[in-house]
């Protein structure tokens, strides 16, 4: 079933509007293209409102906020919601500053997101009102592990129930949940954390997956997370001596490009917790 979600992305090639941060914007665009969808970036308020109307999905990433882009996020988000488009929120650095946290919380209150995707510290901040975000990275104290897996699975299911959104909490063990089921995903490499933008790329890809699979959004989100992790594994296996995180980033994008539905099905490492 996860492979069919990728196949739908390739066949439908949804157009994904990204209001994302300028640190990783090029990588997000290339990752979306590699997955088989089409990216467009527009963050001027009037342009963003009009552009989102012609798209199939909207990916909002708060990584480099300013007053102009905040306005764009609300205008585009409300327009996408009116049109029934797929909507994803990536609350980068929520908990690191009041502006980031308050903006993410207000976005959640005013816009219904299909998916909220972030690291453990960001998700905890939004769910509990406080967190231990370390810059834009998760604090080690918030990590999902085998010892707290059952507790954290219930935590994300409860947050999904309270928000009405699919929650994708990513880290060493990824959790993708609605109010009833939680995928615990073990794909990926720890070295992916040495690349700026793997989470941002995943958010763009996930927006494409839920747009292409509107009746199967939980599995589509899990498929996107599995694919990103599997691409990290493949990319790492092709690194040569003296190649580092810059080359690794490119190899991950190449692995996404070359991923087949069959390879995704074979390579996905997950269990479903109910």
Backbone as CSV, one residue per row, in Angstrom:
resi,resn,N_x,N_y,N_z,CA_x,CA_y,CA_z,C_x,C_y,C_z
1,UNK,0.820,-1.213,0.000,0.000,0.000,0.000,0.859,1.272,0.000
2,UNK,2.008,1.245,0.689,2.870,2.421,0.695,3.411,2.698,-0.694
3,UNK,3.733,1.626,-1.417,4.232,1.790,-2.774,3.216,2.421,-3.696
4,UNK,1.940,2.083,-3.506,0.904,2.673,-4.352,0.761,4.162,-4.088
5,UNK,1.064,4.592,-2.867,1.027,6.025,-2.559,2.080,6.772,-3.379
6,UNK,3.273,6.202,-3.487,4.317,6.805,-4.324,3.906,6.785,-5.785
7,UNK,3.336,5.686,-6.226,2.890,5.590,-7.611,1.889,6.686,-7.944
8,UNK,0.999,6.996,-7.015,0.008,8.059,-7.242,0.666,9.427,-7.360
9,UNK,1.729,9.656,-6.586,2.458,10.925,-6.702,3.054,11.048,-8.100
10,UNK,3.664,9.971,-8.567,4.302,9.996,-9.880,3.264,10.167,-10.998
11,UNK,2.111,9.554,-10.851,1.090,9.624,-11.898,0.370,10.981,-11.905
12,UNK,0.089,11.524,-10.730,-0.704,12.753,-10.636,0.160,14.015,-10.639
13,UNK,1.402,13.893,-10.208,2.342,15.018,-10.144,1.694,16.281,-9.571
14,UNK,1.238,16.234,-8.321,0.577,17.406,-7.740,1.502,18.620,-7.669
15,UNK,0.906,19.789,-7.793,1.638,21.043,-7.678,1.590,21.498,-6.218
16,UNK,2.760,21.626,-5.611,2.869,21.940,-4.191,3.388,23.366,-4.013
17,UNK,2.573,24.189,-3.365,2.982,25.551,-3.025,3.711,25.502,-1.686
18,UNK,4.919,26.028,-1.665,5.739,26.018,-0.462,6.012,27.443,0.009
19,UNK,5.562,27.759,1.192,6.021,28.968,1.875,6.988,28.454,2.924
20,UNK,8.249,28.428,2.567,9.239,27.727,3.368,10.400,28.649,3.686
21,UNK,11.401,28.118,4.339,12.482,29.002,4.774,13.597,29.073,3.732
22,UNK,14.293,30.199,3.721,15.256,30.440,2.660,16.552,29.649,2.845
23,UNK,16.718,28.977,3.986,17.906,28.157,4.198,17.868,26.915,3.304
24,UNK,16.669,26.363,3.099,16.556,25.057,2.439,15.638,25.064,1.228
25,UNK,15.266,26.216,0.744,14.231,26.285,-0.294,14.612,25.510,-1.560
26,UNK,15.868,25.580,-1.966,16.285,24.871,-3.177,16.224,23.354,-2.985
27,UNK,16.640,22.892,-1.812,16.589,21.457,-1.537,15.152,20.952,-1.497
28,UNK,14.252,21.749,-0.930,12.841,21.360,-0.889,12.299,21.215,-2.309
29,UNK,12.596,22.178,-3.155,12.118,22.112,-4.544,12.648,20.875,-5.251
30,UNK,13.930,20.590,-5.090,14.517,19.438,-5.768,14.003,18.116,-5.215
31,UNK,13.761,18.045,-3.928,13.222,16.821,-3.341,11.806,16.547,-3.842
32,UNK,10.997,17.595,-3.947,9.640,17.432,-4.470,9.679,16.958,-5.914
33,UNK,10.557,17.546,-6.701,10.724,17.097,-8.085,11.186,15.648,-8.143
34,UNK,12.124,15.287,-7.284,12.633,13.921,-7.270,11.547,12.917,-6.930
35,UNK,10.620,13.319,-6.069,9.523,12.428,-5.683,8.499,12.252,-6.798
36,UNK,8.499,13.177,-7.767,7.578,13.075,-8.891,6.511,14.135,-8.919
37,UNK,6.561,15.080,-7.984,5.599,16.178,-7.946,6.248,17.451,-8.480
38,UNK,5.528,18.567,-8.385,6.036,19.848,-8.895,5.969,20.901,-7.793
39,UNK,7.066,21.624,-7.575,7.075,22.661,-6.541,6.865,24.053,-7.121
40,UNK,6.307,24.921,-6.306,6.286,26.342,-6.622,6.460,27.087,-5.303
41,UNK,7.226,28.148,-5.322,7.515,28.933,-4.124,6.994,30.348,-4.319
42,UNK,6.156,30.802,-3.394,5.636,32.169,-3.453,5.339,32.615,-2.028
43,UNK,5.993,33.691,-1.572,5.745,34.142,-0.206,5.432,35.629,-0.093
44,UNK,5.239,36.318,-1.218,4.689,37.672,-1.202,3.185,37.545,-0.991
45,UNK,2.573,38.254,-0.032,1.174,38.002,0.330,0.195,37.951,-0.834
46,UNK,0.226,38.933,-1.727,-0.736,38.919,-2.836,-0.445,37.773,-3.801
47,UNK,0.816,37.532,-4.060,1.195,36.445,-4.961,0.864,35.090,-4.347
48,UNK,1.155,34.921,-3.061,0.914,33.646,-2.387,-0.560,33.278,-2.405
49,UNK,-1.419,34.257,-2.202,-2.866,34.015,-2.199,-3.319,33.513,-3.562
50,UNK,-2.829,34.139,-4.608,-3.237,33.756,-5.964,-2.598,32.431,-6.386
51,UNK,-1.325,32.248,-6.073,-0.618,31.033,-6.468,-1.236,29.806,-5.816
52,UNK,-1.586,29.907,-4.549,-2.093,28.715,-3.860,-3.386,28.204,-4.484
53,UNK,-4.131,29.098,-5.156,-5.391,28.687,-5.776,-5.183,27.722,-6.942
54,UNK,-4.008,27.764,-7.568,-3.778,26.889,-8.721,-3.052,25.604,-8.337
55,UNK,-2.762,25.448,-7.037,-1.991,24.299,-6.572,-2.899,23.206,-6.012
56,UNK,-2.277,22.095,-5.672,-2.989,20.981,-5.045,-2.685,20.853,-3.563
57,UNK,-1.603,21.480,-3.129,-1.186,21.359,-1.729,-0.443,22.612,-1.312
58,UNK,-0.430,22.854,0.005,0.302,23.981,0.581,1.146,23.464,1.738
59,UNK,2.432,23.741,1.674,3.392,23.381,2.714,3.863,24.662,3.388
60,UNK,3.506,24.840,4.654,3.900,26.030,5.415,5.003,25.641,6.394
61,UNK,6.156,26.303,6.262,7.336,26.030,7.073,7.765,27.346,7.722
62,UNK,7.842,27.380,9.065,8.078,28.646,9.769,9.548,28.871,10.113
63,UNK,10.442,28.251,9.377,11.856,28.270,9.726,12.530,29.622,9.729
64,UNK,12.126,30.531,8.834,12.717,31.881,8.809,11.587,32.890,8.698
65,UNK,10.900,33.092,9.798,9.722,33.960,9.815,10.080,35.432,9.682
66,UNK,9.187,36.174,9.028,9.179,37.632,9.107,7.738,38.088,8.921
67,UNK,7.477,39.361,9.148,6.093,39.838,9.131,5.418,39.610,7.785
68,UNK,6.181,39.718,6.694,5.601,39.518,5.373,5.196,38.065,5.158
69,UNK,6.110,37.141,5.503,5.790,35.735,5.263,4.702,35.226,6.202
70,UNK,4.624,35.785,7.408,3.545,35.391,8.317,2.199,35.748,7.702
71,UNK,2.097,36.954,7.156,0.864,37.357,6.471,0.546,36.408,5.320
72,UNK,1.575,36.052,4.562,1.389,35.139,3.433,0.885,33.775,3.891
73,UNK,1.426,33.291,4.994,1.025,31.981,5.504,-0.461,31.946,5.844
74,UNK,-0.939,32.972,6.501,-2.353,32.995,6.873,-3.248,33.179,5.649
75,UNK,-2.862,34.060,4.748,-3.690,34.283,3.561,-3.738,33.046,2.673
76,UNK,-2.576,32.462,2.421,-2.534,31.266,1.575,-3.203,30.083,2.273
77,UNK,-2.978,29.956,3.572,-3.570,28.848,4.314,-5.083,28.895,4.316
78,UNK,-5.632,30.083,4.522,-7.087,30.212,4.517,-7.661,29.953,3.131
79,UNK,-6.952,30.397,2.103,-7.403,30.158,0.728,-7.327,28.673,0.382
80,UNK,-6.252,28.015,0.752,-6.114,26.586,0.492,-7.186,25.795,1.229
81,UNK,-7.484,26.212,2.441,-8.529,25.535,3.214,-9.887,25.683,2.549
82,UNK,-10.189,26.878,2.071,-11.458,27.119,1.371,-11.593,26.219,0.148
83,UNK,-10.481,25.967,-0.526,-10.485,25.189,-1.760,-10.338,23.691,-1.522
84,UNK,-10.160,23.296,-0.271,-10.030,21.883,0.039,-8.709,21.276,-0.349
85,UNK,-7.657,22.088,-0.391,-6.334,21.583,-0.755,-5.668,20.894,0.434
86,UNK,-4.698,20.036,0.139,-3.909,19.402,1.188,-3.064,20.464,1.883
87,UNK,-3.019,20.402,3.211,-2.323,21.422,3.993,-1.389,20.771,5.003
88,UNK,-0.152,21.262,5.058,0.831,20.751,6.012,1.509,21.903,6.724
89,UNK,1.711,21.746,8.026,2.444,22.722,8.834,3.721,22.080,9.347
90,UNK,4.848,22.767,9.128,6.142,22.366,9.666,6.578,23.458,10.645
91,UNK,6.380,23.233,11.958,6.635,24.282,12.962,8.099,24.348,13.376
92,UNK,8.975,24.663,12.433,10.419,24.641,12.683,10.782,25.570,13.844
93,UNK,11.443,25.017,14.843,11.921,25.822,15.961,10.854,26.266,16.939
94,UNK,9.646,25.709,16.847,8.625,26.039,17.856,9.186,25.694,19.230
95,UNK,9.090,26.631,20.133,9.690,26.464,21.445,11.005,27.214,21.600
96,UNK,11.615,27.585,20.473,12.887,28.304,20.538,12.690,29.801,20.744
97,UNK,11.547,30.326,20.285,11.243,31.745,20.467,9.741,31.926,20.553
98,UNK,9.342,33.038,21.141,7.914,33.320,21.266,7.267,33.519,19.904
99,UNK,7.969,34.173,18.977,7.402,34.425,17.662,7.086,33.115,16.952
100,UNK,8.026,32.188,16.961,7.805,30.906,16.294,6.656,30.137,16.952
101,UNK,6.705,30.061,18.268,5.674,29.298,18.975,4.301,29.917,18.784
102,UNK,4.206,31.223,18.977,2.909,31.898,18.868,2.355,31.814,17.446
103,UNK,3.237,31.941,16.460,2.782,31.857,15.064,2.254,30.467,14.757
104,UNK,2.972,29.439,15.185,2.529,28.063,14.931,1.197,27.785,15.608
105,UNK,1.060,28.219,16.848,-0.194,27.987,17.583,-1.362,28.719,16.918
106,UNK,-1.125,29.948,16.486,-2.190,30.702,15.825,-2.561,30.082,14.479
107,UNK,-1.575,29.618,13.740,-1.850,28.940,12.474,-2.728,27.716,12.713
108,UNK,-2.413,26.942,13.750,-3.202,25.754,14.067,-4.639,26.103,14.456
109,UNK,-4.805,27.245,15.118,-6.148,27.653,15.545,-6.998,28.134,14.373
110,UNK,-6.366,28.793,13.413,-7.126,29.430,12.342,-7.211,28.606,11.063
111,UNK,-6.339,27.605,10.926,-6.287,26.807,9.692,-6.302,25.335,10.067
112,UNK,-7.118,24.559,9.372,-7.168,23.103,9.612,-6.114,22.427,8.744
113,UNK,-5.080,21.890,9.380,-4.005,21.218,8.668,-4.270,19.720,8.588
114,UNK,-3.999,19.147,7.431,-4.084,17.696,7.293,-2.963,17.018,8.064
115,UNK,-1.776,17.633,8.031,-0.596,17.059,8.680,0.167,18.153,9.407
116,UNK,0.615,17.842,10.616,1.570,18.671,11.342,2.819,17.820,11.503
117,UNK,3.945,18.265,10.908,5.171,17.469,10.918,6.305,18.228,11.579
118,UNK,6.868,17.643,12.610,7.979,18.283,13.282,8.770,17.288,14.098
119,UNK,9.858,17.766,14.708,10.610,16.882,15.592,9.905,16.793,16.943
120,UNK,10.425,15.955,17.819,9.741,15.682,19.087,9.573,16.943,19.930
121,UNK,10.597,17.785,19.982,10.517,18.990,20.808,9.484,19.973,20.262
122,UNK,9.432,20.105,18.943,8.446,21.009,18.323,7.023,20.514,18.564
123,UNK,6.807,19.223,18.390,5.469,18.671,18.597,5.070,18.780,20.063
124,UNK,5.979,18.512,20.972,5.672,18.651,22.399,5.330,20.087,22.757
125,UNK,6.044,21.036,22.171,5.748,22.442,22.431,4.322,22.783,22.031
126,UNK,3.902,22.333,20.851,2.556,22.645,20.376,1.496,21.908,21.165
127,UNK,1.793,20.692,21.588,0.801,19.885,22.300,0.682,20.279,23.771
128,UNK,1.812,20.630,24.381,1.829,20.850,25.827,2.014,22.309,26.216
129,UNK,2.391,23.133,25.245,2.605,24.543,25.544,4.011,24.853,26.004
130,UNK,4.855,23.836,26.069,6.252,24.061,26.447,7.091,22.929,25.894
131,UNK,8.370,23.190,25.698,9.267,22.170,25.160,10.701,22.559,25.414
132,UNK,11.618,21.723,24.941,13.039,21.967,25.163,13.775,21.987,23.838
133,UNK,13.219,22.729,22.868,13.831,22.819,21.545,15.235,23.398,21.651
134,UNK,16.177,22.754,20.978,17.575,23.194,20.968,17.822,23.879,19.629
135,UNK,17.575,25.197,19.577,17.620,25.900,18.297,16.467,25.418,17.439
136,UNK,16.781,24.848,16.271,15.733,24.258,15.435,15.785,22.734,15.485
137,UNK,16.612,22.188,16.388,16.745,20.743,16.525,16.054,20.264,17.788
138,UNK,15.678,18.983,17.770,15.042,18.405,18.947,16.063,18.248,20.073
139,UNK,15.595,18.440,21.298,16.421,18.156,22.456,16.499,16.641,22.637
140,UNK,17.659,16.146,23.032,17.828,14.706,23.209,16.858,14.138,24.236
141,UNK,16.446,14.961,25.199,15.529,14.481,26.236,14.158,14.143,25.681
142,UNK,13.839,14.677,24.506,12.520,14.443,23.914,12.497,13.272,22.936
143,UNK,13.615,12.609,22.737,13.717,11.583,21.697,12.795,10.399,21.960
144,UNK,12.242,9.846,20.878,11.460,8.616,20.957,12.423,7.442,20.968
145,UNK,12.207,6.508,21.883,13.067,5.333,21.995,12.186,4.116,22.258
146,UNK,12.787,2.952,22.249,12.029,1.736,22.535,11.426,1.775,23.937
147,UNK,12.109,2.422,24.859,11.634,2.441,26.248,10.395,3.307,26.441
148,UNK,10.217,4.335,25.601,9.031,5.201,25.756,8.100,5.146,24.552
149,UNK,8.294,4.130,23.683,7.547,4.072,22.433,6.046,4.025,22.653
150,UNK,5.574,3.183,23.544,4.132,3.057,23.779,3.560,4.372,24.296
151,UNK,4.273,5.009,25.213,3.816,6.293,25.758,3.753,7.360,24.673
152,UNK,4.801,7.439,23.851,4.846,8.462,22.814,3.826,8.193,21.703
153,UNK,3.569,6.921,21.407,2.540,6.595,20.413,1.181,7.095,20.886
154,UNK,0.887,6.905,22.158,-0.375,7.409,22.704,-0.391,8.931,22.707
155,UNK,0.745,9.526,23.008,0.849,10.988,23.009,0.514,11.576,21.635
156,UNK,1.081,11.018,20.574,0.805,11.571,19.242,-0.620,11.255,18.789
157,UNK,-1.152,10.087,19.177,-2.554,9.794,18.846,-3.481,10.787,19.542
158,UNK,-3.193,11.091,20.787,-4.018,12.055,21.528,-3.928,13.445,20.907
159,UNK,-2.732,13.835,20.494,-2.572,15.149,19.863,-3.288,15.177,18.513
160,UNK,-3.224,14.069,17.793,-3.954,13.981,16.531,-5.450,14.127,16.766
161,UNK,-5.947,13.523,17.820,-7.378,13.614,18.130,-7.781,15.040,18.480
162,UNK,-6.949,15.716,19.256,-7.292,17.071,19.696,-7.201,18.091,18.563
163,UNK,-6.330,17.846,17.578,-6.156,18.790,16.470,-6.956,18.412,15.228
164,UNK,-7.305,17.134,15.110,-7.928,16.654,13.875,-6.944,16.534,12.736
165,UNK,-5.661,16.563,13.052,-4.594,16.467,12.049,-3.818,15.172,12.222
166,UNK,-3.224,14.691,11.156,-2.235,13.626,11.260,-0.969,14.243,11.845
167,UNK,-0.380,13.568,12.817,0.840,14.064,13.441,2.011,13.203,12.976
168,UNK,3.014,13.844,12.409,4.236,13.160,11.998,5.377,13.687,12.852
169,UNK,5.772,12.900,13.828,6.856,13.255,14.740,8.082,12.491,14.269
170,UNK,9.098,13.210,13.844,10.246,12.547,13.221,11.500,12.645,14.079
171,UNK,12.270,11.561,14.030,13.497,11.480,14.809,14.129,10.124,14.582
172,UNK,14.822,9.593,15.591,15.451,8.287,15.453,14.408,7.210,15.157
173,UNK,13.273,7.300,15.835,12.091,6.518,15.498,11.013,7.528,15.133
174,UNK,10.457,7.402,13.939,9.423,8.321,13.475,8.051,7.782,13.871
175,UNK,7.160,8.682,14.265,5.790,8.310,14.580,4.846,9.091,13.682
176,UNK,3.961,8.382,12.997,2.964,9.003,12.129,1.604,8.491,12.584
177,UNK,0.745,9.392,13.054,-0.468,8.930,13.718,-1.682,9.785,13.412
178,UNK,-2.846,9.115,13.374,-4.114,9.797,13.514,-4.631,9.441,14.903
179,UNK,-5.897,9.645,15.168,-6.401,9.415,16.523,-6.489,7.945,16.900
180,UNK,-6.370,7.041,15.911,-6.568,5.618,16.183,-5.334,4.759,15.950
181,UNK,-4.524,5.102,14.970,-3.376,4.271,14.609,-2.101,5.093,14.574
182,UNK,-1.006,4.429,14.897,0.303,5.094,14.873,1.308,4.191,14.179
183,UNK,1.920,4.689,13.126,3.023,4.010,12.470,4.308,4.366,13.208
184,UNK,5.025,3.361,13.681,6.362,3.558,14.239,7.354,3.128,13.164
185,UNK,8.124,4.085,12.664,8.964,3.879,11.479,10.437,3.964,11.875
186,UNK,11.204,2.988,11.397,12.608,2.894,11.790,13.570,3.050,10.613
187,UNK,13.125,3.651,9.540,14.028,3.938,8.429,14.887,5.153,8.754
188,UNK,16.011,5.273,8.041,16.842,6.459,8.184,18.220,6.159,8.736
189,UNK,19.030,7.191,8.806,20.390,7.131,9.320,20.600,8.313,10.260
190,UNK,21.355,8.125,11.355,21.618,9.260,12.248,22.365,10.394,11.558
191,UNK,23.143,10.059,10.515,23.902,11.089,9.790,22.997,12.081,9.068
192,UNK,21.720,11.721,8.867,20.794,12.665,8.226,20.639,13.933,9.058
193,UNK,20.857,13.816,10.355,20.776,14.977,11.227,21.915,15.962,11.044
194,UNK,22.936,15.581,10.274,24.061,16.470,9.998,23.835,17.303,8.748
195,UNK,22.672,17.124,8.126,22.326,17.880,6.923,21.219,18.867,7.264
196,UNK,21.418,20.123,6.965,20.344,21.094,7.127,19.312,20.871,6.028
197,UNK,18.094,20.578,6.423,17.029,20.536,5.433,16.358,19.208,5.200
198,UNK,16.799,18.126,5.845,16.125,16.851,5.598,14.672,16.895,6.070
199,UNK,14.434,17.565,7.183,13.057,17.708,7.650,12.232,18.582,6.728
200,UNK,12.825,19.659,6.242,12.125,20.544,5.313,11.785,19.822,4.015
201,UNK,12.748,19.033,3.519,12.494,18.247,2.314,11.353,17.270,2.548
202,UNK,11.370,16.618,3.705,10.309,15.660,4.024,8.948,16.336,4.060
203,UNK,8.868,17.532,4.592,7.581,18.230,4.645,7.041,18.506,3.244
204,UNK,7.917,18.958,2.341,7.480,19.188,0.971,7.011,17.918,0.301
205,UNK,7.766,16.824,0.499,7.383,15.543,-0.074,6.061,15.061,0.508
206,UNK,5.902,15.202,1.810,4.677,14.742,2.461,3.465,15.496,1.930
207,UNK,3.602,16.794,1.716,2.495,17.565,1.142,2.102,16.997,-0.214
208,UNK,3.084,16.610,-1.015,2.798,16.007,-2.315,2.082,14.668,-2.151
209,UNK,2.524,13.868,-1.195,1.922,12.549,-0.981,0.464,12.648,-0.537
210,UNK,0.150,13.569,0.363,-1.241,13.647,0.823,-2.135,14.269,-0.247
211,UNK,-1.562,15.130,-1.100,-2.342,15.678,-2.206,-2.682,14.605,-3.227
212,UNK,-1.746,13.695,-3.464,-1.944,12.642,-4.468,-2.756,11.469,-3.937
213,UNK,-2.946,11.409,-2.614,-3.678,10.310,-1.983,-4.717,10.867,-1.007
214,UNK,-5.691,11.611,-1.507,-6.615,12.328,-0.617,-7.501,11.427,0.243
215,UNK,-7.698,10.189,-0.170,-8.550,9.280,0.590,-7.745,8.310,1.449
216,UNK,-6.456,8.522,1.512,-5.572,7.585,2.209,-4.413,8.364,2.840
217,UNK,-4.735,9.430,3.566,-3.711,10.378,3.989,-2.772,9.829,5.049
218,UNK,-3.264,8.999,5.941,-2.373,8.465,6.975,-1.305,7.585,6.347
219,UNK,-1.713,6.666,5.479,-0.741,5.805,4.824,0.171,6.603,3.897
220,UNK,-0.378,7.646,3.253,0.437,8.489,2.380,1.529,9.197,3.174
221,UNK,1.161,9.685,4.340,2.147,10.358,5.196,3.210,9.371,5.664
222,UNK,2.788,8.171,6.053,3.746,7.151,6.471,4.663,6.765,5.309
223,UNK,4.098,6.684,4.109,4.902,6.343,2.930,5.973,7.391,2.673
224,UNK,5.615,8.660,2.811,6.586,9.736,2.598,7.715,9.657,3.616
225,UNK,7.367,9.407,4.873,8.385,9.313,5.925,9.291,8.105,5.688
226,UNK,8.697,6.967,5.327,9.499,5.773,5.021,10.427,6.033,3.835
227,UNK,9.910,6.703,2.811,10.719,6.953,1.628,11.905,7.853,1.951
228,UNK,11.682,8.893,2.733,12.787,9.784,3.089,13.850,9.032,3.876
229,UNK,13.412,8.207,4.831,14.366,7.439,5.616,15.112,6.424,4.777
230,UNK,14.385,5.730,3.890,15.030,4.747,3.017,16.013,5.423,2.073
231,UNK,15.676,6.619,1.600,16.605,7.370,0.742,17.859,7.750,1.518
232,UNK,17.701,8.058,2.799,18.863,8.340,3.632,19.769,7.135,3.771
233,UNK,19.164,5.956,3.880,19.947,4.728,3.964,20.697,4.460,2.658
234,UNK,19.970,4.589,1.556,20.588,4.338,0.242,21.696,5.348,-0.050
235,UNK,21.391,6.617,0.205,22.393,7.651,-0.043,23.658,7.425,0.770
236,UNK,23.494,7.039,2.022,24.662,6.806,2.882,25.485,5.635,2.367
237,UNK,24.813,4.599,1.866,25.524,3.415,1.380,26.368,3.720,0.148
238,UNK,26.083,4.820,-0.540,26.826,5.181,-1.750,27.893,6.247,-1.506
239,UNK,28.056,6.685,-0.253,29.101,7.660,0.039,30.484,7.020,-0.094
240,UNK,31.413,7.787,-0.645,32.779,7.329,-0.795,33.666,8.011,0.244
241,UNK,34.882,7.538,0.346,35.827,8.127,1.293,36.003,9.612,0.998
242,UNK,35.994,10.412,2.065,36.152,11.859,2.028,34.890,12.607,1.567
243,UNK,33.834,11.916,1.274,32.569,12.599,0.967,31.812,12.840,2.267
244,UNK,31.218,14.015,2.374,30.560,14.394,3.621,29.110,14.777,3.449
245,UNK,28.665,15.711,4.310,27.228,15.979,4.368,26.693,16.677,3.122
246,UNK,27.526,17.449,2.417,27.061,18.106,1.197,26.766,17.077,0.109
247,UNK,27.688,16.148,-0.072,27.471,15.075,-1.048,26.325,14.184,-0.615
248,UNK,26.238,13.939,0.675,25.167,13.091,1.213,23.794,13.668,0.884
249,UNK,23.652,14.978,1.023,22.381,15.628,0.671,22.000,15.309,-0.777
250,UNK,22.955,15.456,-1.674,22.661,15.181,-3.087,22.313,13.717,-3.326
251,UNK,22.996,12.827,-2.624,22.727,11.404,-2.808,21.344,11.022,-2.261
252,UNK,20.900,11.706,-1.221,19.545,11.469,-0.715,18.516,11.873,-1.767
253,UNK,18.706,13.028,-2.372,17.774,13.480,-3.412,17.808,12.521,-4.598
254,UNK,19.003,12.058,-4.966,19.111,11.075,-6.047,18.365,9.786,-5.695
255,UNK,18.474,9.366,-4.442,17.797,8.135,-4.013,16.285,8.294,-4.058
256,UNK,15.791,9.481,-3.717,14.352,9.750,-3.845,13.938,9.650,-5.310
257,UNK,14.734,10.246,-6.169,14.454,10.234,-7.608,14.379,8.811,-8.155
258,UNK,15.249,7.953,-7.681,15.336,6.588,-8.202,14.485,5.583,-7.427
259,UNK,13.790,6.045,-6.400,12.953,5.147,-5.609,11.790,4.638,-6.449
260,UNK,11.538,3.337,-6.389,10.383,2.758,-7.060,9.368,2.324,-6.015
261,UNK,8.101,2.185,-6.396,7.120,1.673,-5.432,7.525,0.329,-4.841
262,UNK,8.126,-0.517,-5.659,8.551,-1.838,-5.182,9.682,-1.718,-4.161
263,UNK,10.637,-0.828,-4.435,11.730,-0.629,-3.485,11.229,-0.032,-2.177
264,UNK,10.250,0.849,-2.281,9.686,1.436,-1.069,8.994,0.372,-0.228
265,UNK,8.221,-0.475,-0.849,7.534,-1.552,-0.125,8.550,-2.466,0.563
266,UNK,9.612,-2.828,-0.154,10.613,-3.739,0.409,11.430,-3.081,1.511
267,UNK,11.707,-1.792,1.340,12.613,-1.126,2.269,11.958,-0.500,3.476
268,UNK,10.635,-0.351,3.473,9.943,0.300,4.584,10.034,-0.547,5.849
269,UNK,10.433,0.077,6.948,10.575,-0.615,8.229,9.613,0.030,9.232
270,UNK,8.504,-0.602,9.470,7.512,0.002,10.357,6.665,-1.047,11.061
271,UNK,6.029,-0.619,12.121,4.986,-1.391,12.793,3.828,-0.443,13.067
272,UNK,2.624,-0.982,13.156,1.448,-0.166,13.434,1.010,-0.429,14.870
273,UNK,0.909,0.647,15.645,0.496,0.568,17.045,-0.898,1.162,17.173
274,UNK,-1.821,0.392,17.704,-3.201,0.868,17.861,-3.566,1.030,19.317
